Amino acid sequence: MGHSSINVSLLLKNFNNAEFSILSSTGNVVMTETLDRSAGTIFVQCSELASGIYLIDIRNNGASLGTQRFIVN
């Protein structure tokens, strides 16, 4: 059985307009949220996502800071 949530730890400095997006394997954005300045971890409820492969893309002022793949069972 798969996990019901994922945690992504962050070390962001000097960000003002950071957000993360969850993208499906076809490239569709399924979730986008703004990051709180005090946040050090992103919690994503996977129970809201269908089984499949996803990407989490973290951006600051529109520039990508990193992308990570994850699987929802």
C-alpha positions in Angstrom: 0.0 0.0 0.0 1.3 3.5 -0.8 1.9 6.4 1.5 -0.9 8.9 2.0 1.5 11.9 2.0 5.0 12.9 1.0 7.3 15.3 2.7 9.8 17.5 0.9 12.4 19.2 3.0 13.6 22.6 1.8 16.5 24.9 2.5 15.5 28.1 0.8 17.2 31.4 1.4 16.1 34.8 0.2 12.9 33.8 -1.5 9.9 36.1 -1.8 7.5 34.5 -4.2 8.1 30.7 -3.9 5.6 28.1 -4.9 5.5 24.5 -5.7 3.5 22.7 -8.4 2.6 19.0 -8.8 2.6 17.9 -12.4 1.2 14.6 -13.8 3.3 12.4 -16.1 1.5 14.1 -19.0 2.6 17.5 -17.8 -0.7 18.7 -16.5 -0.5 20.8 -13.3 -2.7 19.1 -10.7 -1.8 21.3 -7.7 -0.1 24.6 -7.0 0.5 26.2 -3.7 2.5 29.2 -2.4 5.2 28.5 0.1 5.2 30.1 3.5 8.5 31.9 4.3 8.8 30.0 7.5 8.2 26.6 5.8 11.0 24.2 5.9 8.9 21.2 4.7 6.2 20.8 2.1 3.5 18.3 3.0 1.5 16.9 0.0 -1.6 14.8 0.6 -1.2 12.0 -2.0 -4.7 10.6 -1.2 -6.0 13.4 -3.4 -3.9 12.1 -6.4 -4.6 9.2 -8.7 -2.0 6.4 -8.9 0.8 7.3 -11.2 4.1 9.2 -11.6 4.3 12.9 -10.7 6.8 15.7 -10.5 7.1 18.3 -7.8 8.5 21.6 -9.2 9.7 24.3 -6.8 9.9 27.8 -8.2 10.9 31.2 -6.9 9.9 34.3 -8.8 9.1 32.0 -11.8 12.6 30.4 -11.9 12.8 26.6 -11.2 14.8 25.7 -8.1 14.4 22.0 -8.6 12.2 19.2 -9.7 11.7 15.8 -8.1 9.8 12.7 -9.4 7.6 10.6 -7.1 5.2 7.7 -7.5 1.7 7.4 -6.0 0.5 3.8 -5.6 
